[in-house]
Amino acid sequence: MTIHHLQSRYQSSSLHALCQFYSQKTSIAVVLIGCVVLMGWMKDITVLKSVVPGWVAMKVNTAICLILGGTSLWLWHWQWKPYITRSAAQVCAFLVLVISLLTLMQYAFNLDFGIDQILFKTSIDPLGDVAPGRMAVHTAVIFLLLGLSLLLLSLAQPKYFLAQSFALVAFFIASMGLLGYVYGNAYFYKFGSLTSIAIHTAVALILLICGILFACPNRGLMIVVTSKHAGGMMARNLLPAAIIFPPAICWLVLCGYRMEIYTAEFGLCILSVLNIIVFAVLIWRNARSLNVIDHQRRRSQIALQKANEELEERVILRTNELLRALEQLQAEIGERQIIEQALFQEKELALVTLQSIGDGVITTDARGLIKYINPVAEILTGWSLSEAMGMPLTQVFQIIHENTREAAENPVEQVLDSGMIVALANHTVLITRNGRELSIEDSAAPIRTRDGDIVGVVLVFHDVTQSRNMARLLSWQAKHDSLTGLVNRREFEHRLAQAVTNAHTGTEQHALCYLDLDQFKVINDTCGHIAGDELLCEIANLFQSHIPSCETLARLGGDEFGIIFNNCSLEAAVVRANIIRENTQKFRFVWKQDKVFNISISIGLVAINADTPNMNSALSAADAACYVAKNQGRNRVHIYQADDLELARQYGEMQWVGRITQALEDNRFRLYYQSIVPVTRNHCETEHYEILLRLIDETGKLVSPMAFIPAAERYNLMQTIDRWVIHTFFTHLGQCVDFQQHYCPLLKYSRGCLYTINLSGASINDEQFIDFICDQFTLHQIPPAAICFEITETVAIKNLGKAAGFIRALKDFGCCFALDDFGSGMSSFAYLKNLPVDYLKIDGSFVKHIVEEPIDLAMVDAINKIGQVMGIQTIAEFVENNDILKVIQNLGVNYAQGYGVGRPTPFKLFQFN
């Protein structure tokens, strides 16, 4: 809340609201007056300009200033967005200040700044004034004061006192002009021979001044008038009369004088007498009001004093009562402390006993007959003290072993025989009188005399059913999946390790199945994770219905399951795995009665025998076999074989993941470049360099990208590699001193170069990758026009909309784009028109056989012609010799790339043209 909205505690809230309401409505009225006058000038309506024909018209600049001033005051009230409205109010007030100041300078120095006839060029003022369209001197001075006042109100910390002071000065000047019209005295509304202030101008100005004064009545000068104290009340009573009655009386006396009813001397006498009478009445009325207020104040003081005396009497009486109650309480506290001391001693004895007996207590004599049962023991056994008194303990306290269900030894007999404290064995269960079973823990101790003779036994026990159930539940949860209820991965690995150990030590053979649902993510993405969880539960039930209870079925995580077939040959396991696969394929998952999904599963199968090294190797082999099953088309069973080439390839790719990560950490990637040269030198094609990537392995040998790129793509490492290439190349390029001297941003000179960087499909689909590229351009000060990004046709086809959006975003930034391996797709020309690329790289499989294969020649020719028609420059890949170069030159291909025109070169040897 802004400071001008805070109310003083000495001011009436209703009066404050009334003043602000008047101020806001006054601002609107002033704006309307200004607009009406402007409409009169636009339509040449005399009534709107001067109210009455022949009267002084309000000038255009005056109307504009009224609109600006009223708008500034209205914005001050309208706190929609305080900073914006305050700034707008300041602008309006400043314009009022500027217009009035320039007008006064014109009067003072006999200048003409051309501000008087901006909107309307009149040949003569309606009253023939010297300066047509120029506001009066009075008006300019008033607007100067009001502009300052409005500016002071619109400050972040308003200066209310100064603002209201300027407004009061303006009020006296405007009132003087208005009185000039009332009294018919031109000296009041006209400054010498200069322009006159119009009567409706004076009225509008007085309205605006009152709006400013009432804008914040609880601050500055106005708080004296709006105060709730007697001074404020007197000011509100006297001020209107002091402003209205003297001018009105003077006007009446002046009218009588002009009508020659009496002489001037008599009129002055009447004026003095009437003023004396009016002010005497006002003073009497306010004095009477003050007397009433003073009388009410004295009565209130007397009533308050009486109330204080009564309150003091009540306080004294209540204090005496409290003192008596305190004395009584202290006496009771003393007695209570004596009692508590005695109870404390008893409590200490009871605590020692309770620490020995626990919850339920049964005492017997030396023969084992019950003498006492405490209430807790009554509840636990179901026997009352009166019923159990004198009975043998074995009839009331029947205990068995939880697992064997055999009767447990009688603890009382054990104590009587041994003379020692005896504790019950674990897993002891108490059979209550009504047949309910309770898990208990107990202990029995002998009761001895001072001589040490055993006279009985005390048996202490408590119910641990809930804690044992909780322990069982925790034990079960530790071994089972919370969603499906199947064995979890930890327990599965434990059982698998036992199976491997059993296979090593015996002649038995087992089988391990690794199962993975196909396209499970589709259900999660389309129906949500609740549907995915439901599917996993139904699939788990389906598997259990086809697996004997003696086999181990587990959920290993996500949509992966595992099965251990005990004492099962590999051939029998294949049959059983295919039965599971076929039944899964027949299964239909229905979600909310409107979505039906076909489910399939990929299974990896591995034999567990004496040759199996350990549990981890068996699980890894089954996982790898399952992955091969997925890669071969899903919905199949793949048996692990040690010499499986597909598994070896997958294993090799998995090894590359760690090697690529380590290479990034060790900075063993290297950048190469290969020239892309214009085929015909008589054209002004830009010379290119494609940035290539190589890897230095652990032994220092150079590794081709085809050895590690497939693994990087499969295991989501390409985004990291792409970022490394861009950052490393931009860093080197930004540090080259000659770069700015040899690069032409517009690429219209032959010495300009373009550097092509390959991007993967993973980077295209990364929402943050464009921001990364733009940050690198900014960080290293690389002109975007110097870089061409290259994507393959296959990547573009997979997500045409995504690729097109990615290309357009970087082209808008200033980069170029090339489409690699064009022609390898099935519908290349169909989607080419949707990709805004600059360069088309013809697939090298066509180019390298272009000399001897007419079909390849026709394909290259067609691609080149399409590119030329679409305004896309073409680049032929795999140009290995001069024969190929000549053929593509005849076809009109723009650029050539290959060993025949330039081999890849380490980046450190690169020389800028």
N, C-alpha and C positions, 0 to 999 in steps of 0.2 A: 504494500500500500504506500502511495507517495505521500510526501509530507503535507501537501495541501489538503489531504483527505483526513488528517488527524484532527479531532475536535478538542477544543479546550474544555476542561472540566468546569470552567466558569461561564460557559455559554450554553444556551438552550439548543438541544439537538434539532428541535422542530424549526426554530428560527434559522439555524444554520442551513437546513435543507431548503427552507423557503427562499433564502437569499441565493443559494446556488441554483435553484430552479429558475428564479427570476433572471439571474446572470446568463444561464444557458439559453433561455427563451429570448433574452435581449440580443444575444449574439446572432440568433437566427433572424430576428426582426431587422437588425442592421444590414445583414447580408441581403435580405429581401428588398429593403429600401434601395440599396445600391443597384441591385439587379433591375428593379423597376425603372430607375433613372436611366440606366444603360439601354433598356428597351425603348425608352422614350427618345433617346438620341438616335437609336438605330431606325426606328419607325417615324421619327420626326413628330412625335406626339407632345405638344406643348404642355398639356396637363401633367404628364409624367415627368417632364423636365423641371417645371417651375411651379407645380401645384395649381396656381392661378395665372392665367395669361397676364403678362405685364410685370409679374414678380421676377425676382432674380432666379435664374436657373442654376441648378446644381451642375457643376462642371464634371466632365468625364473622369478626370483624374481623381476628383473627390469621390465619385461613385466607386471607382476601382479601389481606392484606399479604404472606403467603408467595407467593401466586400472582403478585402484582405484582412482588415482588422477584425471584422466579425468572424471570419473563418479561423483566424489565429485563436480567438477567445473560445470558439466552439471546439477546436482541436484540443485546447487546454483542458476542457471538461471531459472530452471523449478519450478515456484511457484504454483504448483497445490494445495497442502495443506501445507502452509508454515511450520507448526510445524513438519509435517512428513518428508517433503523433507529436511528441515534444519537438523533434527536429522540424517537422512540417510547420508547426506553430511558429517556431523561430524564423523560418524562411519567410512566412507571411508578414510577421512583424518587421523583419529587416527590410522587406520591400516597401512597407509603409514609411519606414524611417528614411529610406533612400529617396523616395518620390518627394516627400515633404522637404527634405534637406536640399534637394536640387531646385525645388520651386523657390525656396527662400534665397538661395544663391542667385537665381535669376532676378528676383526683386532687388537684392542688395547690390549686385554688380551690373544690372541692366544687360543681362545675357539672355540668350535663347538656346537652350540645349535641345530643343526639338521634342520635348516630352509632352507638350501641351496639346498637340494635334496628331498624336500617333494613330488613334483609331478614327477620329472624325476631323476632317479639315473644314472648319467653318470659316466663312468670310468675315463674319462680324458676330460679336457676342449678343445674346438676346437683349441686353440692356445697354449695349454699346460700350462696354468696358474696354480698356486699352488692350489687354492681353486675352484674346479669345481662347477659351478652353482652359485657361490657367486658373487654379483654385485661388481663393482669397488669401491674404496674408494671415488673417486670423485662423483660417482653416489649416494652412501649412504649419503654423506654430502648434496648433492643437494636435495635428497628426504627428508632428515631431515628438511631442510629449507622450502621446498614446503609443507610438512605435517603441519608444524607450520603455514605457510601462509594460507593454506586452512582452518585450524581450526579457525584462527582468522577471516576469512571471514564468516564462518558459525555460528558465535556467534549471540545471540539474538540482541546484540548491537555490530556490527562488528568493528574491529580495523583496519581500512583501511591503516593507515600510517605504522604500524608495518608489516602488511601482505605484502604490496608492497615493504618495505625495505628488508624483507627476500627474496622476489622474485628477487630483483635486485642483491643481493649478489649471489643467486643461478645462475642468468643469467651470471655473470662474470665468475663463476667457469665452467659452461657448455660451455661458449664461449671459455674459455681457452682450454678445451679439444678439441673442434672443430678446433681451430686454430692449435693445435698440429698436427692434421691430415693434415690440409691445408699446414702447413709449413714443415711437415715431421719430427717433433720433438717429440719423444716418451715421453720426460719428462713432456709434457703438458697433455697427455692423459693416462699416466701410472704413478702410485705412487710407485716409487722404483721397487721392484720385485713383487709387488702385482698385482691383476687383473686390466686389462685395461678397459677403458670406450669405448664402441663401437661407431662408427661414427653415426649410426642411433639412438643410445641412446641419444647422445648429441643433435641431431636434434630434436628428440621427446621432450626432456627436455626443449629445447629453445621454442618450440611451446607451451608447457604447461605453461612455465613462462610467455610468452607473453599473453596467455589466462587469467592468473591471473591478470596481470597488466592492461589489457583492460576490465576486468570484471566490474569494477566500475570506469570509467575514470573521474568522477566528484568528487572524494574523494581522500584524501591522497596526495601522491606525484604526481599522474598523472594529477591532476587538473592544475599543472603548465604547463604541455605540452598541455593539451586540452583546455586551456583558450582561449577566444575570443580576449583577449587583445594582445597588440603588443608582450609582452614577450612570450605568448603562440605561436603566429605565428612564432616568431624567433626560439623557441625551436623545433617546428615541421619542420622548414626548415633546421636547423643545425644538429639536432640529428641523422636523418638517414644517412646524409653524414659523420658525425663524427664517426658513427659505421661502415659504409661500406667502405669508401674510404681509411682510413689508413691501415686496413688489406689487402685490395686489392692491394694497391700500394706496400706494403711490400712484398706481394707474387710475384708481377711482378719483383721487384728488386731482390728477392731471386732466382727466376727462371733464370734471366740473369746471376747471380753470379754462380749458379750451372752449367749453360751451358758454363761457362768460357768465356763469352762475355767480361766481365770486371772484375776488381779486387774488393775486398771487400771494399777498401777505396772509390773507384769510386761509388760503389753501395750505400754506405751510403750518399755520396754527392747527388746522384740522388734522394734518398729517402727523404732527407731533403728538396731539392728544390721542388719536387713534392708536398710534404705536405704543404709547404709554399704557392705554387701556388693554390692548392685546397682550403685551408682555406682562402686565400686572396679573391678568387672568391666568396666563400660562404659569407664572411663578406661583400664584395661589394654588392652582390645581396640582402642581408638582409637589409643593410644600405639603399639601394635604395628603397626597399619596405617600410621601416620605414619613409623615406622622403616623399614618396607618401602619406602614411597614415597621416603624420603630416600636409602635404599641404591640404589634404581633411579636416582634423580637423579644420585648420585655416579658410578655406572657410566656413565650417559649422558654426563656431563661428561668422563669419562676417554676414552670412545670418540670424543666430538666433538673433544677436544684432539688425539687421535691422528690423526683424519681431517684436521684442520686442518694438522698438521705434514706429513702426506703430500701434502696439496694444495699447501702452500708449496714443497715439494721439486719437485713436478711443474711448478709455475709457474716456478720458477727454471730448471729444465731446459728447459722450452719457450721461455722467454725467451732463453736462450743460443742455442737453435736458430734462433729468429727473428732474432736479431742477426747470426748467421753468414749466414743466408739473405738478410738485408737488405744486408750487405756485398757478397755475390755479385751481388745484383740491381742494386746501385748500379754495380758494375763493368760489368755487362751494359748498363745504361742508358747509361753513358759511351760504350761501343763503339757502341751503337745510335745515339746522337746523332751520332757521326762519320759513320756510314753514312747516316743520314737527311739530314745536311747535303749529302753527295755526291748522294744521290738527289733532294734538293730542287732542286739545280742542274739535274740531268737532267730533273726534272719540269717546271721552268720552261720549258726548251727544248721539251719535249714539248707543254706547254700552248699555247705560241705556235703550234706547228705544227698542233695539233688545232683551234685557233680558225680556221685558214685552210682546213683540209681537210674539216671537217664529219664526216659519217659514213663513207661509202664513198670510197675513195681509189684512183685509177688513175693511174699515171705512165707517160709515153711518152717516146720519144726525139724528136729533131728531125724524123724522118720519119713520126711517128705510130704507131710500133710500140710495143706494150705492154712495159714493163720491170718494173712492180710492180703488184700488186693486194693490198690489205689484206683481212683476213678479212671485214669487213662487205661490201666490194665483191664478194667471192666469193659470199656468201649472196644478195646482191641480183641479181647477173647470172647466177648458176648456173655460172660458170666458175671453176676453181681456178687458182692462180698458175702451176703447172707447165703447165697446158693453154693458158693465155692468153699465156704468155711469148713475145714475138716476133711475136704476131699483130697485124694492123691493128686499130685501135680500133673501126672500124665493124662488124667481125664480132662483137666481144664486147659492145659498147655500142650496141645498136640502139634508136634513139628515133624516135617519131612524134608528130604533133600529135593531141591527144585528140579534137578535134571533126572535123577534116578527114581524119584518118587518113593524111595524107601524111608522108613521111620528113622529119624535122627536120634542120637543118644540123648538120654535125659540129663540135662546139665546139673540138676540138683544131686542126682546120684553120683555124678562125676566129682562134684565138690565134696560130698560126704565121704567118698572113697579116698580122694587125694588130699583134702584139706586145703586146696589151693583155689585161687580164682580161675574160673573156666569161661572161655568165650565160645560162642556157637561157631560152627563151621560156616564158610561162605555158602551162598545159595540156599539158605534155610528158609522154609515157608511155614507159616503158622496157619493151621486149619481152625477157623473160628467155630463157635457153637452152631451158627447157621450155615456152615459149609463154605463160607467165603475164604479165599486164600490171600494171605498177606505176606509179603517179603519182609523179613525182620532181621535185625542185628541185635544181639543180646550178650549179656555176661552174667555170671553167677558168682557170688562171693560168700564165704562162710560168715556166720554171726557167732562171735565168740564171747565168752564170759571173761571176767578179769583174770581168771585163772588160765584162760586159753582154750577152754573146752568149747567144742562146737555145739551150739544149742539150736541151730537152724541155718537156713540159707536164704539170702536175698537175691532174687532174680530181677534183673533190669533189662528191658528190651524196648525197642522203638520201631515204628513202621518205616520201611525204606522202599515201599512198593513204587512210589512215584519216581524216586531217584533211580531205581533199577530199571524201570520202564524207560526213563529218559536215557539212561546209559545204553539200553538196547537200541533205542531209536537212533541215538548218535552213532552207534556202531553200524547200524544198518545204513544210515545216510552216508557214512564215510565210505561205504562200499558200493553204493547204488546211485544212479542218476535220479535227480529230484523230479524231472519232467516225465520220463517214461517208466521209471521204476526198474529199469534194467541195471545190470552191473555196470559200474563206471570204469573209466580208463585205468585208474590206479589198481582196482581189484582185478581187472582183466589182465593187466600186465603181470600181476602177482600169479594168477592162475596160469598164464602163458609160460612164465618162468618155470613153474612146477611141471608143466607139460614137457618143456624142453629138457629139464633135468631127468624126468621119467624116461624120455626117449633115449637119453644118453646111457642110463643105467640099465634099461631093460630092452626087450625086443619089440616093444609096442611102437606103433607109428600113429601120429596124429596129423590133423590138417588145420590150417589157419585160413579163415576167410576175412577179407577186408572189403566192406561194402560201402558204396558212396551213391547217394541218390542223385539222379541226373536232373539238371535244371531246377534244383530246389530253390534257388534264388528267385526264379520267376514267380513262384507262389508267394514268397516273402514280399517281393516288390509289388505285386498286383493286389494281394489280399491282406497283407500285413503280417506281422510276426505272430499274431494270435493264430492265424490260419496255419502258419508254418509249424507252430508248436502242436496244433491239433493233428496235422499230417504226421509228424514224428511219432506221436502216441499211437495213431492208427497203424502206421508201418511197423512199430515195435510189436503191437498185438498180432499183426499178420506174420511176422517172422516167428514169434513164439508159437503160433499155431502149427508151424511146420518144423519145429525143432523140439526134440525130446527134452524133458526137464533136466536130464543129466548133462546135457551139453551147456556150454557157457555162451550166452548171448549178451553183448554189452554195447552201450552207446559210447563211442570213443570221443565224440565232440561234434557239434554242429549237426550235419546230416550224414555222419560217418558212423558205421556200426562194425562190430567185429564178432566172429563166431569161432569157437574152438570145437572141432569135431574130435572127440576122444576115441582112441582105438579104431581109427578110420583110415583106410587106404586113400591114396590120391585119386584113384579112379572113382571110388564110391563118393568121395567128397565132391568131385566134379558133377556127378549126377545130382547130389543133394543141393549143390549150389545152383544148378540150372533149374531145379524145381522151385527154389526160392525166387529166382529171377523171373520165371514164367508166371508164377502167381502174383508177383509184384506188377508185372506188365498187364495182367488182367484186372488188377485193382483200379478202381476209379475213385478219385478223391472229390467229394462234392462239398462245396462251401456255400452256405446260405442259400441252397436250393437253386442258385442261378449260375454258378460257376463250377464247371466240371473239368478236372485235370487228369490226363493219362500220366501214370507214373512208371518210370523205368529205373533200373539200377545197374551200376557197373561194379563187377566183383573181381578182386584179385585173390588168387588162391596159391598157397605155398604149402609144401609138405614139411612136417616137423619130424625129423628122424635123427639118427646118430650123427649125421653130417651137419646138422644145424648148429652154428657156433653158439648163439645165445638168443635170449628173448628179443633184444633190440634188432639184431640182424633179421630175425624172422618177421618182426613187425615191419621193418623197413622194406623187406622184399615183397611182402603182401601189399603194402602201400604203393610201391613202384608198379607192381602188376596191375593194381586197380587203376593207376594213372594211365597205363598203356591201354587198358580196356576203354577208358574214356576217349583217349586220342584216336582209337581205331573205330570210333563211331558210337560208343556207349551201348548200354543194354546188352552186355556180353560178359562172359567169364574168361579171364586171362590167367593162365597157369604160369607161375614163375619158373623160368629155366635159367640156369647159370650162364648159358651161352646165348641168351636172347639178345639180338642186335638192337631191337627197339629199346629194351631196358638199358643196354649199354649206352645208347645215345642219350636217353633221358638222364642216366646217371652222370654222363659227361656234362650235360647242361646244368645239372644241379651242382656239380663241382665248379662250373664256371661262375656261379653266383658268388661264392666266397672269393674267387680269384678276381672278379670284377670289382667287388667291394674293396678288397685289399689294394688293387691297382689304383683305385680312386684315392685311397688314403695315402698311398706311396707316391702319387703323382707320376705314374708310369704310362699314362696315355700321351700320345704324341699327335700333333697336327701336321698334315701334309696338304699340299695343294696341287691341283692339276689344271693346266690351261684349257680354256674353252675359246678357241680362236675363230675369228670370222673366216668364212670359206672364200669370200671374194673381197679383196682389199679395196676395191673401188667403191665400196659402200661404207657408210659411216657407223656400222654396227659397233657396239661397245665390246671391248675385250673383257672376257670373264676369267675368273679363277674359282674353281670349286674346292672348298675346304673339306679334306678327307681326314679320317680318324684311323690311327693305328695303336697297337698295344705292345709294350715291351714286357715280355713274361718274366718269370722269376729267374730265368737263366740268362736274361739279356737278349733273347731272340725276338725278332719282330713278328707280331701276330696279325694276320689279316682280319678285318672286321667280320667277315663271314664266319669266323670261328667262334666269335663270342656274341655277336649281335642277336642271333636267334634266342640264345639263353637269356640275354638281357631283356628282349621283348617278352618272353614267356614269363619271366619272374619280375616284371614291373621295375626294371632298372633303367629303362631308356630315358625317362624323364630326367633322372640324375645325370646321365651321360650327356643329353642334349644341353642341359644347363651348364655343365662343365665346358663343353665345346664353345658355347656362346660367350661365357664369361672369359675363358682363356683367350679366345681369338680377339674379342673386343679389347681386353686388357693390352694385348700386344699391339693391336692396331692403333689404340689410343696413345701408346707410347712412342710410336714412330714419328720422328721429327718431320720427315718429308711428306707425310700423308696429306696435310692441309695444302701443301704447295702443288701436289700432283693430282689431287682429286677435283673433279668438276661436278658440283652438286646437280647441275641440270642434265648431265650426261649427254651433252650435245657436241662435245669435242672428242676427237679420236683418242686422246690420251686418258680419258676417264675410264675407270675400272669398276667392275662389279664383282662382289665376292658372294658366292653361293654357299649356303649352309643347309645341310639336310636336317629335317625334323621328322620325328617318329609319330605314329598314330596316338601314342599315349600322351605326348605333349600337346597335340591338337585338341584332345579331349580334356586337357587340364584347364580349369577355369582361371587359375592364377598365372598361367604361362605367359599370356600377353602382357600382364602387368610386369612380370619379370623381365621380358624383353625390353619394354619401354624404360624400365629402371636402368637396365644396362646401357641403353643408348644415352640416357641422361648422365649416368655416372662417368662414362668414358668419352663423352662428347663425340660420338660417332654419328655422322649424317645418315639418317635412315635410307636415303637414296643410294648409298654405297652398298647396301646389303640386299641380297636376293635369297629368300627362303625357298626350300625345295621339299615337296612332299611327293610320295609315290602315288600312282594312279589307284593302287589297291587301297591305300589309306583313304583317299578321297571318296571312293565308291562306298566304303563301309558306312560312312556317315556324311553324306553329301551336304546336308544342311549345315552341319557343324563345321565341316571343312570350308564351305563357302563363307560362312560368317567369320571364321578365323582369318581367312585370306583378306576379306574386305576390311577387317579391323586393322590389319598391319599395312595394307595398301593405303588406307586413309592416313596412317601414321607416316607414310612416305616410302615404304619398302616395296620391293618387287617380289614376284612369285613365279616359280617354275614348277611344272608338273612332270614328274619323272616317270620313266618306264611306260610312256603313253603307247597304247595299242595292245597291251597285254590283257586288258579287260574285255568283257563280252559286249559292252555297249558304250565304248569310249566316246564316239561322236555324239551320242544322245545326251550325255550329261556335261560335255565340254562347254556348251553354251551357258551353263549355270555356274561355271568356275571362272572368276575374273583373274586369270593368270596372264603373265607377260611373256613367258617362255614355255615352249613345248619340247620336252626331251623325248625323242623317238626311241622306243625300246630297242636296245642293242641287239636283241635276238633277230630282229629284222635287218638291221644295218650290216651285221658282220657277214651275212650271206647275200648281200644285195647284188654282188657281181655275177654270181652263178645261179641265183634263184629268181626267176621272173616274178613269182608271187610276192616275194619279199620286196622286190623293186617296186611293184605296184602298190604295196601297202605303204612303203615309205613315201612314195609320190603322193598318194591320197592324203596321208597325214599332213604332209608339208603344204599341200594346196589348201586343205581345210584351215590350217593354221594361218596361212597368208591371207585367206579371205576374211578370217576373223580378226586380223590385225595382230596375231600372236607370232613372235619370232620362233623359229624352230632350231633345235640342236640335235645333231645326230650323234648317238653314243657308239662306242666300240669301233671307231674309225681306226683300224689297225694298220692300214697301208695306203699307199698313194692311189691304188686302183679304186678303193672304196671312196677316197677323198674326191677323185675326179667324178665319180658317178653322182655323189650327192651335190657336187658343185654344179653339174649339169641340171640336176633337179631343182636348183634354186634354194637349197637349204641354207639357212643363215650362218649357223655355227657348226663346228666339228669338235668332238672330244674323243680321245682315245690314245693309245700308245703310238699311233702313226703321226700325231701332231704334238704330243707332249706327255711324258710320263709323270706319275706322282713324285713330288719332290718334298723333302723335309721342309717344314715351315721356316726354320732358322736361316735357310738359304734364299728366302724369298726377297726379291728386289722389286720395289714399286716402280712402275713406269713413269 
